[in-house]
Amino acid sequence: MSRLMKSAVTLAVALSAAGCSDPVDKAAKARIFSPEDPPKVVASAQQKLPPEDVADNPQVARRILGMDAAEVTERLGPHRYQATLGYEWTASDSNPVKLTETRTFRAGPGGVSGDFHGVLENSRDQGLEVMRVGGQVFARNRYGPFRQRLRDRGMAERTRTELTGAIRDFDSLFQGRLKLSPQGTVTYEGRTAWRYVVTLAPAASADTSRTLPTLLQPKSGADETTKRRANFFAHRVPRSLDGEVFVDAATSVVLKARLDGRIGVPADKSPEAAELRMTLEASLSELGKDPRLVPPEQFLPDADKPQGIADALDRFGIERKKPEGAKGSTSGDAPPEPEDEAAGE
């Protein structure tokens, strides 16, 4: 048989084998070369959540009350979110402790990957500010300078979720006992919305099908503040709740919420009886309006580590060890860190 004939036979056998390939291989190739699935948030935003079913379907109610900010932007487009939370802690043997928290969030176009700007402030002069513009992330505390954040993977998205999750956190703290009763439709921001009156639902029976592992304790024991928090979360009992919620008829997004509730800790479950009153005023506005966010004019560059330890070494006259061949740092650049600090991480 000639060389040409041998090559033709080999090629025919190869083509025949390819034509009779394993179905599993075909399925794998189909998955590999198929179009990429949309992000989970985009898929969730396409899910129909009938707002008229909120009162009768707990699953729909939880989805709407706990909707993530990224999904809200996918459903509603650019908007402004404003929320004010009030906390008043009262104990039997101490004066009331009050805290007011304000959250502001502006979402630009682009859906889940779009620009946004969030600000958190409270009555104790604390807070933070995070913004993402054109894929660049900048963050600062209330009075500090902006710093560009290049390597904090997911930090901006987590902050976005926390800033806009006031209703979800309220519902969780009240053990999912927000009962929504329909009161017809209203017009809000030029949109038709379902109005629900909020009351406290009866307590559900405890789920004893799962046993959680024992909570780890420090060797020296928990401090008093930690004990109070643990007692509160373990033994809290929602006592009262009222308010109202507006749900957009077209997108199932919560447009406005007003909640006022009280949670108590019985004296027989804790060393001291205590009560927490929580209030919430939240609303969406500027629907469809592009905030046209721009990066801050001045910001610090990203840094591997804060310079607190290195600055302390300078004050005590301890020379920093630089890598071989390294030059002195320029203005605005983070100076090299001492080797012992890097080794300690």
Summary of the structure (lengths in Angstrom):
residues: 345
radius of gyration: 28.1
end to end distance: 70.0
largest distance: 103.7
contacts: 899
relative contact order: 0.14
helix: 29%
strand: 30%
